[in-house]
Amino acid sequence: MVTYKGTDKEMKCRGGFQYELGKTYTDDGAIRCGDKGFHSCEVPFDKWNYFPPNGENRSFVCEASGTIDRSCEDSKIASSELI
């Protein structure tokens, strides 16, 4: 599924994980929204709840797949795979 990912200017998420363009990421653990897995949003503007459009944060279109948990408050999901 197509999702939307926000990061800081260095392509790091709030937990400090470093992303790189063109890489595929896989997590084989228990996926829980807000806790474990690769987070992104199904609604494009929801990513701004985590990384506001301040001129430094970055936004990406991603492909989320594998195990998906939708237990967060907005359209944020956690997935076991993110491209």
N, C-alpha and C positions, 0 to 999 in steps of 0.2 A: 504494500500500500504506500502511496505517496504521503510523506509527512514533511514537516518543516522544523528545522533545528536552528536554535540560536546559540551563539558562543560569544566569548569576549574577543577582543581584537587579535589575540594570539591563538584563536581556535581552541580554547579550553572551555569546558563546561563548568558549572558551579561547583562541582566536586573536584575540579582540578584535572580531570582526564583530558589528555591532549589528543585532538583529532587532526587528521591530515586528509587533504583532498584526494579523492580517488581510491581510498582504502575501504575495505570491508571489515566491519567489526563484529565479533561473535562473542557472546557470553553464554556459557553452558550451565550456569547456576540457576537458582530459583529466581524468576523475574517478578519484581514487585514495583509498581509505579511509585515513584518518590524515594525508592530505596535501592533497587538492584536492576541492572539492565541499561540499555541505551535509550535515553529519553528524547522525545520529539513530540510535536503537536500535530493533530489532524487538521486543525483550523489555523491558517497562516498567522493571523494576528495574535493568537494565544501565546506564541513564542515570546512576544513582547512583555508578557507577565514575568518572564524570567530574565530576558535580555532586552531592555528597552531600546528603541531606536535613538541612540544618543550620539551617533556619528562615529563611534568606535566599535560597538558590538557588530557582529556579523551574522548573516542569515543564510541558510542553505536549504535547498530542496533535497530530500533524502528518500530512500526506499527502506521502509521498515518491514521486517518479516520474521518468521519463526514464531516463538512464543510471544504473545502480546498480552499485556495487562492494562486495562483501562480504568483502574480504580481511583485515579486522581480527580480533582475537582473540576477542571476544565477539559479541554480536548487533549491534554498531555497523556502520552502513553509511555510504557516501557516495553522494549522489544529485545529479543535475544540476538537479532541481527539488524545491522544498520549499514547502509551503503550511502 
